[in-house]
Amino acid sequence: MIGAVTFGSRPSFTASPFTTGESNMTTESFRAPGRYLTLAAPYDRLTSGLGAQVGSIFGVSTDTVLNTVDGVFDTEGIHEIAKVGSQAWAKGDKIYWDNGNKRCTTDSAAGILIGVATEVIGSGAGVVLGEVKLIGNATDMSEGPQAAEAALAGTLTGTVDGTLADIAATASAVVGGATPTAAQVDTGIALAVSTIVSGTNLQLKELQTKVNAVIAKLVLAGILDAP
């Protein structure tokens, strides 16, 4: 017997499962290493080795567990998990969990970061498993860069041809020339105001669409809470 470990048996720890070259270390608040967690399954996992996301925790089932039933999930180590077919991986690629399709992907917009690829995988359609070194949980902004959101080019126009309608031209096009009647002036003003209102509404819609797209990506990246 050497220290607290007997060869031929499982290690016996006197204070903590963590040791250094000099002494065992622990704290009053330590409860468990945290690799294996008992979690309510978010969906059926009908065999061991299937991935599951519970909030910001990702783990792999250690046994069959049905939806909402407590099961034990492994949140660390290297696991072979379902992946997107026709997607090549390189060692060290960040791997994300597509919770809707229950599979791994290199697409950062698909879901939370769960780990890194530990093997090179070709892009064959039939390659639907990949080795992933899990990180256990997703921290803020762990998803990494999201797909680029194009900037609004030039001035806001809200029009199909890219130019805001010429208000002066709209007004001058009204009949009456240099000496319009009161009715013609009223018509010209009404047309100009209508053009301004219509163009402004389109601009506001353009801004709203762009802002909502940016907010959605900030939520996915974990920077903002979902509304």
C-alpha positions, 0 to 999 in steps of 0.5 A, spaced: 500 500 500 502 506 498 499 512 501 491 511 500 491 507 494 492 500 494 494 497 487 488 492 485 483 496 488 479 503 486 483 509 489 481 510 496 481 518 498 482 520 505 480 527 504 478 529 496 479 526 490 484 531 488 491 531 489 497 534 488 504 532 489 505 534 496 498 533 499 490 532 498 486 539 498 479 540 499 474 546 501 469 546 506 464 547 500 466 541 496 461 537 494 462 532 488 467 532 482 461 534 478 462 530 472 456 525 472 450 529 474 443 527 475 438 531 470 431 530 468 431 528 461 429 533 456 427 528 451 427 520 450 434 518 450 433 510 449 440 508 449 446 510 453 451 515 449 446 520 446 447 527 447 442 532 451 441 539 453 438 541 459 438 549 460 446 550 459 448 544 461 450 538 456 451 531 457 451 524 454 446 519 457 449 513 461 443 509 460 436 509 457 432 515 460 425 517 458 423 524 457 422 528 464 425 522 468 431 523 472 437 520 469 445 520 469 449 524 464 456 524 463 458 532 462 466 531 461 470 526 457 471 524 449 464 521 446 462 519 439 456 523 438 451 524 432 453 529 428 450 533 421 452 528 415 456 531 409 460 536 414 467 535 415 471 536 422 478 538 423 481 536 430 480 542 435 474 545 431 468 548 436 462 543 436 455 546 437 449 542 439 443 543 435 438 541 440 432 541 435 435 536 431 439 533 436 446 532 433 452 536 433 455 541 428 460 546 427 455 551 425 455 556 431 448 559 430 445 552 431 446 552 438 450 552 445 458 550 444 459 543 447 466 542 446 471 541 441 472 535 435 478 530 437 478 527 430 478 529 423 472 527 419 470 527 412 464 530 409 461 524 407 453 524 407 454 517 411 458 520 416 454 521 422 458 520 428 464 524 431 468 524 437 467 530 441 471 532 448 465 535 452 466 542 456 460 540 460 456 547 460 456 553 456 458 559 459 456 566 457 458 568 450 461 561 449 457 560 442 463 564 439 461 569 433 455 568 430 453 569 422 455 576 420 449 580 420 450 585 414 450 592 415 445 597 412 448 600 406 448 607 405 442 611 407 436 608 409 431 608 404 426 603 405 425 603 397 426 598 392 430 602 388 435 604 393 433 611 393 428 615 397 423 618 393 424 625 391 419 630 395 420 636 391 419 632 384 413 629 387 410 636 389 412 639 382 409 634 378 402 637 380 399 640 375 398 648 375 405 650 374 408 657 377 401 659 378 397 653 381 390 654 384 389 653 392 386 646 390 392 644 386 397 646 392 393 642 397 394 636 392 401 637 392 402 638 399 398 631 400 402 628 395 408 630 398 406 628 405 404 621 403 410 620 400 414 622 406 410 618 411 410 612 406 418 612 406 419 613 413 414 607 415 419 603 410 425 606 413 422 604 420 420 597 418 427 596 415 431 598 422 426 594 426 428 588 421 435 589 422 435 590 430 431 584 431 436 580 427 442 583 431 438 581 438 436 574 436 444 573 435 445 576 441 440 572 445 443 565 441 450 567 443 448 568 451 449 575 451 442 577 452 437 573 456 431 571 451 425 576 451 
